[in-house]
Amino acid sequence: MENVILRILFVLTNAAIFLGTIVLNILAIIYIRSRRDKTSIAILVVNLAIADMIHAMGIIFFSSNLLTPSWIFGEFGCKFSLTIDVLCTV
């Protein structure tokens, strides 16, 4: 019973992080683009928001890997998740 509750909490927490990341970064991009501000700081913030959204896609791979006994995304999913992790972290 305890294991099921922990799994549910884990999935809900990761879903909230994923959705929050996507929604808040989209709002940040919309706000900066609506100002028509072309300064280097504005471009940097938009770039960071896009990288953060791409990196958030890795949460799906991480969560499913911890919840299932084996990798379910195949070879492409493995390479894609590693690429997301490396490119958006560096």
MODELLER restraints for C-alpha pairs under 7 A, 6 or more apart:
rsr = mdl.restraints
at = mdl.atoms
rsr.add(forms.Gaussian(group=physical.xy_distance, feature=features.Distance(at['CA:14:A'], at['CA:59:A']), mean=6.90, stdev=0.5))
rsr.add(forms.Gaussian(group=physical.xy_distance, feature=features.Distance(at['CA:18:A'], at['CA:56:A']), mean=5.86, stdev=0.5))
rsr.add(forms.Gaussian(group=physical.xy_distance, feature=features.Distance(at['CA:18:A'], at['CA:59:A']), mean=6.82, stdev=0.5))
rsr.add(forms.Gaussian(group=physical.xy_distance, feature=features.Distance(at['CA:21:A'], at['CA:53:A']), mean=6.46, stdev=0.5))
rsr.add(forms.Gaussian(group=physical.xy_distance, feature=features.Distance(at['CA:21:A'], at['CA:56:A']), mean=6.79, stdev=0.5))
rsr.add(forms.Gaussian(group=physical.xy_distance, feature=features.Distance(at['CA:22:A'], at['CA:53:A']), mean=5.58, stdev=0.5))
rsr.add(forms.Gaussian(group=physical.xy_distance, feature=features.Distance(at['CA:25:A'], at['CA:49:A']), mean=5.23, stdev=0.5))
rsr.add(forms.Gaussian(group=physical.xy_distance, feature=features.Distance(at['CA:25:A'], at['CA:53:A']), mean=6.85, stdev=0.5))
rsr.add(forms.Gaussian(group=physical.xy_distance, feature=features.Distance(at['CA:29:A'], at['CA:46:A']), mean=5.64, stdev=0.5))
rsr.add(forms.Gaussian(group=physical.xy_distance, feature=features.Distance(at['CA:29:A'], at['CA:49:A']), mean=6.99, stdev=0.5))
rsr.add(forms.Gaussian(group=physical.xy_distance, feature=features.Distance(at['CA:32:A'], at['CA:42:A']), mean=6.59, stdev=0.5))
rsr.add(forms.Gaussian(group=physical.xy_distance, feature=features.Distance(at['CA:51:A'], at['CA:88:A']), mean=5.58, stdev=0.5))
rsr.add(forms.Gaussian(group=physical.xy_distance, feature=features.Distance(at['CA:54:A'], at['CA:84:A']), mean=6.81, stdev=0.5))
rsr.add(forms.Gaussian(group=physical.xy_distance, feature=features.Distance(at['CA:55:A'], at['CA:84:A']), mean=5.93, stdev=0.5))
rsr.add(forms.Gaussian(group=physical.xy_distance, feature=features.Distance(at['CA:55:A'], at['CA:85:A']), mean=6.30, stdev=0.5))
rsr.add(forms.Gaussian(group=physical.xy_distance, feature=features.Distance(at['CA:55:A'], at['CA:88:A']), mean=5.67, stdev=0.5))
rsr.add(forms.Gaussian(group=physical.xy_distance, feature=features.Distance(at['CA:58:A'], at['CA:81:A']), mean=5.89, stdev=0.5))
rsr.add(forms.Gaussian(group=physical.xy_distance, feature=features.Distance(at['CA:58:A'], at['CA:84:A']), mean=6.60, stdev=0.5))
rsr.add(forms.Gaussian(group=physical.xy_distance, feature=features.Distance(at['CA:58:A'], at['CA:85:A']), mean=6.74, stdev=0.5))
rsr.add(forms.Gaussian(group=physical.xy_distance, feature=features.Distance(at['CA:61:A'], at['CA:81:A']), mean=6.65, stdev=0.5))
rsr.add(forms.Gaussian(group=physical.xy_distance, feature=features.Distance(at['CA:65:A'], at['CA:71:A']), mean=5.96, stdev=0.5))
